[in-house]
Amino acid sequence: MVNIVWLILIVGGFLVSVFTGQVEQTSQSAFGSAKYAVELGIGLIGIYSLWLGLMRVAEKSGLVNAFSKKIAPVLRLIFREVPAGSPAMGAMSMNIIANMLGLGNAATPLGIKAMKELEKLNRNKKSPSDAMCLFLIINTASVQLIPTTVIALRSAAASSDPAEIVGTTLIATICAATAGIVFAKLLKRYY
Amino acid sequence: MIEILQGLSRFAIPVFIVFILGYGFFKRVPVYEAFIEGAKEGLNTAVRILPYLVAMIVAIGVFRTSGAMELLTYALSPVTNWLGVPSELLPLVIMRPMSGSASLGILAELLKTHGADTFIGRAASTMMGSTETTFYTVSIYLGSVGYKDTRYVLAAGLLADLTGFIASVVICAIVFGN
């Protein structure tokens, strides 16, 4: 999919440039953009280092564990068929907290563990259970407290207030996650 | 409500940093050493996404300069007007569920072309932060337990993404003005 979209952007762009008489400018833009991409990448090193350093402190202090205990009651309301205190519930809450803190590298192994634990509870072994589907959908809506990468890109683009989108992002991501849960509950009857 | 959102944005980062370091100190983590250890990964992370940034920023640059973007925008304006999503954001909407690094490249290009402190820049930033790489997440997690059947996961995940996109535009219009 990515292959096709990327191909269309470049080949389509050059084809159109013939008709619009922008062939030369388009070639120039390709070189200019490549140069800009590298400058941007170098600019990101500092901000990435800052956040990854902070995140390592959060990991080592057991913050993920501490927060996971707090959201377990909320998860119990959404995942009624998963027993409270089961390893599946524990792995799911740790994964969701790691996602919220922007710990992508920590979140993925926890998510895979949660899927394996949910699979043990799955009675129909031919397809994923409703709990597995719902957990995946919540993951794809990623509720993240501080969208660090976006803030890094904005400050690299000389924004006067790179973090001003934290509030709007939080509301939008809650809308997306809620919609995901509602659609999952509606659609599960048809599959 | 709007003041709360803006206040939240202003204090989120300082509170977050102080809390993480304070909690780490309280739990007897050697905060400085731990920070250095994590910060070493910054260079690798930036280097790892560099090829993706080059690929997507060049592709969007070519597509825009050639006039193809204007063509696409014009052709799709009935749909985008109906959804209320500015057509400049379409490439981001299309790429976001497929590739995180590629959509990061698109966001970078949008921020450069339109500016980070414009409606397009703010809405694009909010979209990027409020959604995930749905196809990637689904394939990794379902693959880990050996299922090919995705049931309704992709449908609901993509509908959630679409909700996030529309919500981003609406919320940014309310908070920052058009």
Boltz contact constraints between the chains, C-beta under 6 A:
constraints:
  - contact:
      token1: [A, 1]
      token2: [B, 98]
      max_distance: 6.0
  - contact:
      token1: [A, 2]
      token2: [B, 98]
      max_distance: 6.0
  - contact:
      token1: [A, 2]
      token2: [B, 99]
      max_distance: 6.0
  - contact:
      token1: [A, 2]
      token2: [B, 102]
      max_distance: 6.0
  - contact:
      token1: [A, 6]
      token2: [B, 59]
      max_distance: 6.0
  - contact:
      token1: [A, 9]
      token2: [B, 59]
      max_distance: 6.0
  - contact:
      token1: [A, 9]
      token2: [B, 63]
      max_distance: 6.0
  - contact:
      token1: [A, 10]
      token2: [B, 59]
      max_distance: 6.0
  - contact:
      token1: [A, 10]
      token2: [B, 62]
      max_distance: 6.0
  - contact:
      token1: [A, 12]
      token2: [B, 68]
      max_distance: 6.0
  - contact:
      token1: [A, 13]
      token2: [B, 62]
      max_distance: 6.0
  - contact:
      token1: [A, 13]
      token2: [B, 63]
      max_distance: 6.0
  - contact:
      token1: [A, 13]
      token2: [B, 66]
      max_distance: 6.0
  - contact:
      token1: [A, 13]
      token2: [B, 68]
      max_distance: 6.0
  - contact:
      token1: [A, 16]
      token2: [B, 66]
      max_distance: 6.0
  - contact:
      token1: [A, 16]
      token2: [B, 67]
      max_distance: 6.0
  - contact:
      token1: [A, 16]
      token2: [B, 68]
      max_distance: 6.0
  - contact:
      token1: [A, 17]
      token2: [B, 66]
      max_distance: 6.0
  - contact:
      token1: [A, 20]
      token2: [B, 67]
      max_distance: 6.0
  - contact:
      token1: [A, 22]
      token2: [B, 66]
      max_distance: 6.0
  - contact:
      token1: [A, 22]
      token2: [B, 67]
      max_distance: 6.0
  - contact:
      token1: [A, 25]
      token2: [B, 65]
      max_distance: 6.0
  - contact:
      token1: [A, 26]
      token2: [B, 62]
      max_distance: 6.0
  - contact:
      token1: [A, 26]
      token2: [B, 65]
      max_distance: 6.0
  - contact:
      token1: [A, 26]
      token2: [B, 66]
      max_distance: 6.0
  - contact:
      token1: [A, 29]
      token2: [B, 61]
      max_distance: 6.0
  - contact:
      token1: [A, 29]
      token2: [B, 62]
      max_distance: 6.0
  - contact:
      token1: [A, 29]
      token2: [B, 65]
      max_distance: 6.0
  - contact:
      token1: [A, 30]
      token2: [B, 58]
      max_distance: 6.0
  - contact:
      token1: [A, 30]
      token2: [B, 62]
      max_distance: 6.0
  - contact:
      token1: [A, 33]
      token2: [B, 57]
      max_distance: 6.0
  - contact:
      token1: [A, 33]
      token2: [B, 58]
      max_distance: 6.0
  - contact:
      token1: [A, 33]
      token2: [B, 61]
      max_distance: 6.0
  - contact:
      token1: [A, 34]
      token2: [B, 54]
      max_distance: 6.0
  - contact:
      token1: [A, 34]
      token2: [B, 58]
      max_distance: 6.0
  - contact:
      token1: [A, 37]
      token2: [B, 53]
      max_distance: 6.0
  - contact:
      token1: [A, 37]
      token2: [B, 54]
      max_distance: 6.0
  - contact:
      token1: [A, 37]
      token2: [B, 57]
      max_distance: 6.0
  - contact:
      token1: [A, 40]
      token2: [B, 108]
      max_distance: 6.0
  - contact:
      token1: [A, 41]
      token2: [B, 46]
      max_distance: 6.0
  - contact:
      token1: [A, 41]
      token2: [B, 50]
      max_distance: 6.0
  - contact:
      token1: [A, 41]
      token2: [B, 53]
      max_distance: 6.0
  - contact:
      token1: [A, 44]
      token2: [B, 46]
      max_distance: 6.0
  - contact:
      token1: [A, 45]
      token2: [B, 42]
      max_distance: 6.0
  - contact:
      token1: [A, 45]
      token2: [B, 43]
      max_distance: 6.0
  - contact:
      token1: [A, 45]
      token2: [B, 46]
      max_distance: 6.0
  - contact:
      token1: [A, 48]
      token2: [B, 42]
      max_distance: 6.0
  - contact:
      token1: [A, 48]
      token2: [B, 45]
      max_distance: 6.0
  - contact:
      token1: [A, 48]
      token2: [B, 46]
      max_distance: 6.0
  - contact:
      token1: [A, 49]
      token2: [B, 39]
      max_distance: 6.0
  - contact:
      token1: [A, 49]
      token2: [B, 42]
      max_distance: 6.0
  - contact:
      token1: [A, 52]
      token2: [B, 38]
      max_distance: 6.0
  - contact:
      token1: [A, 52]
      token2: [B, 39]
      max_distance: 6.0
  - contact:
      token1: [A, 52]
      token2: [B, 41]
      max_distance: 6.0
  - contact:
      token1: [A, 52]
      token2: [B, 42]
      max_distance: 6.0
  - contact:
      token1: [A, 53]
      token2: [B, 35]
      max_distance: 6.0
  - contact:
      token1: [A, 53]
      token2: [B, 38]
      max_distance: 6.0
  - contact:
      token1: [A, 53]
      token2: [B, 39]
      max_distance: 6.0
  - contact:
      token1: [A, 54]
      token2: [B, 20]
      max_distance: 6.0
  - contact:
      token1: [A, 55]
      token2: [B, 38]
      max_distance: 6.0
  - contact:
      token1: [A, 56]
      token2: [B, 34]
      max_distance: 6.0
  - contact:
      token1: [A, 56]
      token2: [B, 37]
      max_distance: 6.0
  - contact:
      token1: [A, 56]
      token2: [B, 38]
      max_distance: 6.0
  - contact:
      token1: [A, 57]
      token2: [B, 20]
      max_distance: 6.0
  - contact:
      token1: [A, 57]
      token2: [B, 24]
      max_distance: 6.0
  - contact:
      token1: [A, 57]
      token2: [B, 31]
      max_distance: 6.0
  - contact:
      token1: [A, 57]
      token2: [B, 34]
      max_distance: 6.0
  - contact:
      token1: [A, 57]
      token2: [B, 35]
      max_distance: 6.0
  - contact:
      token1: [A, 58]
      token2: [B, 20]
      max_distance: 6.0
  - contact:
      token1: [A, 60]
      token2: [B, 29]
      max_distance: 6.0
  - contact:
      token1: [A, 60]
      token2: [B, 34]
      max_distance: 6.0
  - contact:
      token1: [A, 61]
      token2: [B, 23]
      max_distance: 6.0
  - contact:
      token1: [A, 61]
      token2: [B, 24]
      max_distance: 6.0
  - contact:
      token1: [A, 61]
      token2: [B, 27]
      max_distance: 6.0
  - contact:
      token1: [A, 61]
      token2: [B, 29]
      max_distance: 6.0
  - contact:
      token1: [A, 63]
      token2: [B, 23]
      max_distance: 6.0
  - contact:
      token1: [A, 111]
      token2: [B, 141]
      max_distance: 6.0
  - contact:
      token1: [A, 112]
      token2: [B, 144]
      max_distance: 6.0
  - contact:
      token1: [A, 115]
      token2: [B, 141]
      max_distance: 6.0
  - contact:
      token1: [A, 115]
      token2: [B, 144]
      max_distance: 6.0
  - contact:
      token1: [A, 115]
      token2: [B, 145]
      max_distance: 6.0
  - contact:
      token1: [A, 119]
      token2: [B, 145]
      max_distance: 6.0
  - contact:
      token1: [A, 127]
      token2: [B, 149]
      max_distance: 6.0
  - contact:
      token1: [A, 127]
      token2: [B, 151]
      max_distance: 6.0
  - contact:
      token1: [A, 128]
      token2: [B, 147]
      max_distance: 6.0
  - contact:
      token1: [A, 133]
      token2: [B, 151]
      max_distance: 6.0
  - contact:
      token1: [A, 133]
      token2: [B, 153]
      max_distance: 6.0
  - contact:
      token1: [A, 136]
      token2: [B, 138]
      max_distance: 6.0
  - contact:
      token1: [A, 136]
      token2: [B, 141]
      max_distance: 6.0
  - contact:
      token1: [A, 136]
      token2: [B, 153]
      max_distance: 6.0
  - contact:
      token1: [A, 137]
      token2: [B, 156]
      max_distance: 6.0
  - contact:
      token1: [A, 137]
      token2: [B, 157]
      max_distance: 6.0
  - contact:
      token1: [A, 139]
      token2: [B, 137]
      max_distance: 6.0
  - contact:
      token1: [A, 140]
      token2: [B, 132]
      max_distance: 6.0
  - contact:
      token1: [A, 140]
      token2: [B, 134]
      max_distance: 6.0
  - contact:
      token1: [A, 140]
      token2: [B, 137]
      max_distance: 6.0
  - contact:
      token1: [A, 140]
      token2: [B, 157]
      max_distance: 6.0
  - contact:
      token1: [A, 141]
      token2: [B, 160]
      max_distance: 6.0
  - contact:
      token1: [A, 142]
      token2: [B, 132]
      max_distance: 6.0
  - contact:
      token1: [A, 146]
      token2: [B, 16]
      max_distance: 6.0
  - contact:
      token1: [A, 147]
      token2: [B, 129]
      max_distance: 6.0
  - contact:
      token1: [A, 150]
      token2: [B, 125]
      max_distance: 6.0
  - contact:
      token1: [A, 150]
      token2: [B, 128]
      max_distance: 6.0
  - contact:
      token1: [A, 150]
      token2: [B, 129]
      max_distance: 6.0
  - contact:
      token1: [A, 153]
      token2: [B, 107]
      max_distance: 6.0
  - contact:
      token1: [A, 153]
      token2: [B, 108]
      max_distance: 6.0
  - contact:
      token1: [A, 154]
      token2: [B, 116]
      max_distance: 6.0
  - contact:
      token1: [A, 154]
      token2: [B, 125]
      max_distance: 6.0
  - contact:
      token1: [A, 157]
      token2: [B, 111]
      max_distance: 6.0
  - contact:
      token1: [A, 157]
      token2: [B, 112]
      max_distance: 6.0
  - contact:
      token1: [A, 157]
      token2: [B, 116]
      max_distance: 6.0
  - contact:
      token1: [A, 159]
      token2: [B, 116]
      max_distance: 6.0
  - contact:
      token1: [A, 159]
      token2: [B, 117]
      max_distance: 6.0
  - contact:
      token1: [A, 160]
      token2: [B, 117]
      max_distance: 6.0
  - contact:
      token1: [A, 163]
      token2: [B, 9]
      max_distance: 6.0
  - contact:
      token1: [A, 163]
      token2: [B, 13]
      max_distance: 6.0
  - contact:
      token1: [A, 164]
      token2: [B, 9]
      max_distance: 6.0
  - contact:
      token1: [A, 165]
      token2: [B, 122]
      max_distance: 6.0
  - contact:
      token1: [A, 165]
      token2: [B, 125]
      max_distance: 6.0
  - contact:
      token1: [A, 165]
      token2: [B, 126]
      max_distance: 6.0
  - contact:
      token1: [A, 166]
      token2: [B, 9]
      max_distance: 6.0
  - contact:
      token1: [A, 166]
      token2: [B, 12]
      max_distance: 6.0
  - contact:
      token1: [A, 167]
      token2: [B, 5]
      max_distance: 6.0
  - contact:
      token1: [A, 167]
      token2: [B, 8]
      max_distance: 6.0
  - contact:
      token1: [A, 167]
      token2: [B, 9]
      max_distance: 6.0
  - contact:
      token1: [A, 168]
      token2: [B, 126]
      max_distance: 6.0
  - contact:
      token1: [A, 168]
      token2: [B, 171]
      max_distance: 6.0
  - contact:
      token1: [A, 168]
      token2: [B, 172]
      max_distance: 6.0
  - contact:
      token1: [A, 168]
      token2: [B, 175]
      max_distance: 6.0
  - contact:
      token1: [A, 169]
      token2: [B, 126]
      max_distance: 6.0
  - contact:
      token1: [A, 169]
      token2: [B, 129]
      max_distance: 6.0
  - contact:
      token1: [A, 169]
      token2: [B, 130]
      max_distance: 6.0
  - contact:
      token1: [A, 171]
      token2: [B, 171]
      max_distance: 6.0
  - contact:
      token1: [A, 172]
      token2: [B, 126]
      max_distance: 6.0
  - contact:
      token1: [A, 172]
      token2: [B, 130]
      max_distance: 6.0
  - contact:
      token1: [A, 172]
      token2: [B, 164]
      max_distance: 6.0
  - contact:
      token1: [A, 172]
      token2: [B, 167]
      max_distance: 6.0
  - contact:
      token1: [A, 172]
      token2: [B, 168]
      max_distance: 6.0
  - contact:
      token1: [A, 172]
      token2: [B, 171]
      max_distance: 6.0
  - contact:
      token1: [A, 173]
      token2: [B, 130]
      max_distance: 6.0
  - contact:
      token1: [A, 175]
      token2: [B, 163]
      max_distance: 6.0
  - contact:
      token1: [A, 175]
      token2: [B, 167]
      max_distance: 6.0
  - contact:
      token1: [A, 176]
      token2: [B, 130]
      max_distance: 6.0
  - contact:
      token1: [A, 176]
      token2: [B, 160]
      max_distance: 6.0
  - contact:
      token1: [A, 176]
      token2: [B, 163]
      max_distance: 6.0
  - contact:
      token1: [A, 176]
      token2: [B, 164]
      max_distance: 6.0
  - contact:
      token1: [A, 179]
      token2: [B, 160]
      max_distance: 6.0
  - contact:
      token1: [A, 179]
      token2: [B, 163]
      max_distance: 6.0
  - contact:
      token1: [A, 180]
      token2: [B, 156]
      max_distance: 6.0
  - contact:
      token1: [A, 180]
      token2: [B, 160]
      max_distance: 6.0
  - contact:
      token1: [A, 183]
      token2: [B, 156]
      max_distance: 6.0
  - contact:
      token1: [A, 183]
      token2: [B, 159]
      max_distance: 6.0
  - contact:
      token1: [A, 184]
      token2: [B, 156]
      max_distance: 6.0
  - contact:
      token1: [A, 187]
      token2: [B, 152]
      max_distance: 6.0
  - contact:
      token1: [A, 187]
      token2: [B, 156]
      max_distance: 6.0
  - contact:
      token1: [A, 191]
      token2: [B, 151]
      max_distance: 6.0
  - contact:
      token1: [A, 191]
      token2: [B, 152]
      max_distance: 6.0
